[in-house]
Amino acid sequence: MPRDVYIWDDDSYAALAAAAIDWLDVQYVLYHSRPCVRGHLGAVLRVTAPARDGRPLLVALIEDAPDRYRVVGARWLDPAERTAWEQMMKGELP
């Protein structure tokens, strides 16, 4: 099974800096964190998982080629999203 490849460019780092998100948190979410929720909408991939401090972080990526994704941004979940995400991880949402 092919493993996803994540591409970082200057725009990736600029977007993360503008959102005050440490690139190490994004890397942790993409490579190490579990549980995670992945969702595709066309060429957009969203990955949500706990960052290094345990807060859920949503990472946005664009698929440039099959299984090759460019990091385009990230943000912390707002309180309502975080509550829903935590409930989903516990199996409390349908």
PELINFEN-V703535 format. One record per residue. RES is the residue in one letter. NEAR is the number of other ideal C-beta (glycine too) atoms within 10 Angstrom. Layout:
((RES,NEAR) (RES,NEAR))
//
This chain:
((M,3) (P,7) (R,7) (D,15) (V,12) (Y,18) (I,13) (W,13) (D,11) (D,7) (D,12) (S,19) (Y,13) (A,11) (A,18) (L,22) (A,11) (A,9) (A,11) (A,9) (I,20) (D,15) (W,14) (L,11) (D,20) (V,25) (Q,17) (Y,17) (V,23) (L,19) (Y,10) (H,11) (S,20) (R,8) (P,12) (C,15) (V,13) (R,12) (G,10) (H,10) (L,7) (G,7) (A,11) (V,13) (L,20) (R,14) (V,22) (T,23) (A,20) (P,19) (A,20) (R,14) (D,9) (G,7) (R,11) (P,20) (L,23) (L,20) (V,27) (A,17) (L,25) (I,15) (E,15) (D,12) (A,9) (P,8) (D,11) (R,14) (Y,21) (R,19) (V,24) (V,16) (G,18) (A,26) (R,16) (W,16) (L,16) (D,10) (P,8) (A,8) (E,14) (R,14) (T,11) (A,14) (W,19) (E,13) (Q,11) (M,14) (M,17) (K,9) (G,7) (E,9) (L,10) (P,4))
//
